[in-house]
Amino acid sequence: MKQRILTAIIALALFIPLVVIGGLPFTIAIYVIATVGLYELLKMRELHLLSVEGIITWAAMAILLIPSEWAVQVEQSVGMSKIEMAFALVLLLLIYTVIAKNRFTFDHAAFSVLGALYVGIGFYYLVETRYYGLEYIIYALLVIFSTDSGAYFTGRKIGKRKLWPEISPNKTVEGFIGGIVYAIIFACILQAIHPIVSSYIVLILITIVASIVGQLGDLVESALKRHYKIKDSGKILPGHGGILDRFDSLLFVLPLLHFLHLVG
C-alpha cells in the first residue's frame, strides 16, 4: 500500500503540472504515455514495438493522435487526411504479413490495428479535451477516481453479488452501483464550485453514463489481461501496474464526453 501511494503521489506530481500547462508540453507527454501504452498492448500478444510491424503500428497510432489544431496543416503538407494516412499504414501492415511469410499473420495485423485505434483515439480525446478546457479534464478524472473509490469501499463493506467473476472476480454489483453514487456526489460538488453544464439534471445523467462506461472500460482491460493470462499491463508504475492499467477508464470516458457533446 505504501508503494502504491508513493507511486501515485510521484505520478500526479509529474502529470498534473503538464495538464495545467496544456499545449505542446502536454501533447508531447501524451505521445510518450501513449507509446508506452501501445508497447504494453503489443507485448500482451508477444509483438515488439521495435520491429517492422511495431513501428508501422506506432506510426498509425501517432497519426490518429494528431490534435485537431495540427491536423489541417499536416494534411495540407502530406496531401492526405488522417484517416487516409492511417488506412495506408493498415494496408502496409497487411502487405507485411506476406513479406513476413506468416511470422506476422493476419491475426497479428488485426490486433495491431485495433491496438492503434484503441490507444491512439483514446489518448487523442485526452489531448482534445484539454484543448477545450481544464475543467473537463478535472471532471473526467473526478468521475473516474470517485467511481473507483466508491466501487472499492462499497464493495468491501456490503458487496455480495459478483458483477462479472469470469473477468474480474473482486468486483461486485453493489460496488458497481456504489461507484455511480460516489461519482454523482462528487460531480455535484464540482458543479457547485465551478459549473460545467447547464443544470444538475444534465450533469447527473451524463455522470451516470460516464461512470458506467468508465467501469466497463476497466472491465475491458481486465478481460484483455485475463485472456492473455497476465496480472498487469506493465510495471512502469509500481503498485499500480502499467499505463493501460491506469488509463483504461479514461480512454473510454473522454471520447464519451465528446460524443455526448459535453465537450466540443
N, C-alpha and C positions, 0 to 999 in steps of 0.2 A: 504493500500500500504506500509506503514512504517513497519508493522508487517511482510509483505511478504519479503521485502528487508532485514530486520534484520534476519529473519529465513534463507534466502539464504546465507547471509554472514557467519552465525554461521555454517551452514551445510557444506559450502565449506571449511571453516577453519578447520573443522574436517576431511572431506573426502579427500581433495587434498593432505595433507601430507601422508595419507595412500596409495594413488595412486602412489605417487612419491616413497615411500619406497618399495612398492610391497611386494613380498614374503609372508611369513607366516602371518604377521600382516594384510596385505591386504586381504588375503584369509579368515582369521578369521572374519574380518569386513564384508566381503561379505556374509559369512554364517549367521551372525547376521541380516544383512539387508534383505537377502532372507527369513529368518524365519519370520520377521515382514511382509514382502510382502505376504507370504503364509497365515499368520494369517488373514491379511486383506481380502484375496481372500475367504478363508473358511467362514469368518464372513458374507460375502455377501449372502451365501447360508444357513446361520444360522447353520453352523458347527463349532465346537470348537476345537482349536488346542490342548488343554489339555484334550483330550478324547482318547479312544482307536483308533477310526478312524483317529483322528487328528495326533496322534503320528505315526501311520503307514504311513500316507501321508507325514509327515515331514521326516520320515526315507527314503522314496523313493526319495524325493526331495534332501535330503542330499547326497544320493548315486550318483544321477545324477550330483550333483555339485562337486564331487571329481575331482580335477585337474588332467590332464593327467600325470603330473610328479609324482603323488602319485598313480595313478590307477594301474600300474603294480604291485607295492608292495602290495597294498590292495587285488588285485585279486589273487595273489600268496598265500597270507595269508588265504583268505577265500575259494579259490578253485573255484570261480565263477567270471564271468565278471560283469561289472557294469550293463549291460542290463539284465543279468540273475538274479542278486540280486534285481533289481528294479521290474522285472516281478514277482518274487517270492512274493514280497510285494503286487503287484496288485492282485495276487491270494488270498493272505491272506485277503486283503480288501474285495474281493468278498465272501469269506467264512464268513467273519464277518457279511455280510448282512443277512445270515441265522441265525447266533448266536444272532444277534440283533433283530430278529423277525420283520423285516421290519421297525424298527425305523430308521435304517440306510439302505436305499434302494439301488438298482442298479443305479438309477439316481444320488444319493449322491456319490456312488463309482466312477461313470464316471466323475462327476465334480471334485472329489478329485484327480483322476489320471491325468486329463487334467491340473489341477492346479499345480500338482507336476512337470509335464513336462514343462509347461509354465514358471514357476518361476525357477525351477531347471536348465533347459537347458539354459534359457536366462541369468541367472547370471553365469552359468558355462563359457559361452563365454566371460563374462566380465573378469573373472579370467584368462582365456586363452589368451585373447588379451593383458592383462598387461604382461603376461609372454613373449610374442613376442616383446614387446617394448612399452614404454610410449607414443611414438609419435602416435601410432594407437588409443590409448585411447583419446589423445588430439584431433585427427582428428574426431573421432566419436562424442565426446562431442561438438566440434566446429560445426559440421554439424547439430546436433540436436538443439543446442542453437540458431544458426543463422537462422535455419528453423523456429523455434518457434517465434523468434523476427520478422523475415521477414513476416511471415504469419500474425502476430498480427498487425504490423504497416501498412502493405499493405492493410489488410482487413479493418482497421479503416479508412484509407484515401480514398480508391477507391472501397472497397468491396461492391458489389451489389447483385451478384448472389449467392444464398445459395449453399454450397457444398453438405451437407447432413443434412437437417434440422431435420429429424426424429431422428438423432443420436446426432448431435452437432449443435444446432441452430445458434451459433455465427460464425461458420466457413464459409468462402466464397471461391468461385473458384479463385477469384483474390488473396486472401490471400494464398491459396494453391500454386499458381504459384509464388507469391512473395517470399514465403518461399524457394522455389527451387532456385530462382535467388540469394537470400542472401547467401544461402549455397554455391553456386558455387563461389561467390565473395570471401567469407572468406576462402574457401578451397584453392583457387588460391593464396591468400595471404600467407597461411601456406606453400604451395608448394614452394613459392618464398623464404621463410625464411628457411624452412627445408624440402627438397624434400622427399616425401614418396612413390611416384610412378615414373615410367619411363618417363611419358610425361603428359602434361597438358590435352591432349585429353582423355587419360585413366582416369585421375583424374576427369575431368568434367563428363564423362559418369558414373563413379562409384558414384560420388556425387549426380547426378540426381536421380539415383536409390535409394541411401541411404536416400535422403531427402523425396522421395515419400513413401518409406517403413516406415520411421520414423513417417510420418504423418498418415499413415494407422495404425501403432501401437497405436498411440494416439486415433484414432477413435475406435479401438478395445476396448480399456479401456473405452471410452465414451459409447459405445454400451453396454458393460457389466454393467456399473453403471446405465444406463438408464433402462436396463432390470430388475435390482433388486431394482430400484427406490431409489438410494442413490446419494448424491451430490459428495462426495469424498470417496476414498477407505479407508481412515483413517484420523486421526487427529494428527499424530505424528509430522507433520511439519506445524505449524500454518501459515495460509495464503497460503499454498501450498497443503494441504491435506495429503495423505498418501504416503508410499513408492512407491506403484504402480502408483500413480499419477505422480510421478517424474521420474520413471524409465521406463514408458510404451514404449516410443520410443526406448530407449537404448536396451531393451530386444528383439527388432526386428532388429535394425541396426547392432548390434555386430555379431549375427550369420550370417547375410548377408555378412559382410566383409570377413568372413571365407569362405562362400560359393562361393564368387567371387574371392577367393584366393588373396585378398589384404593382408590378414593376414594369416600366416601359410605356 
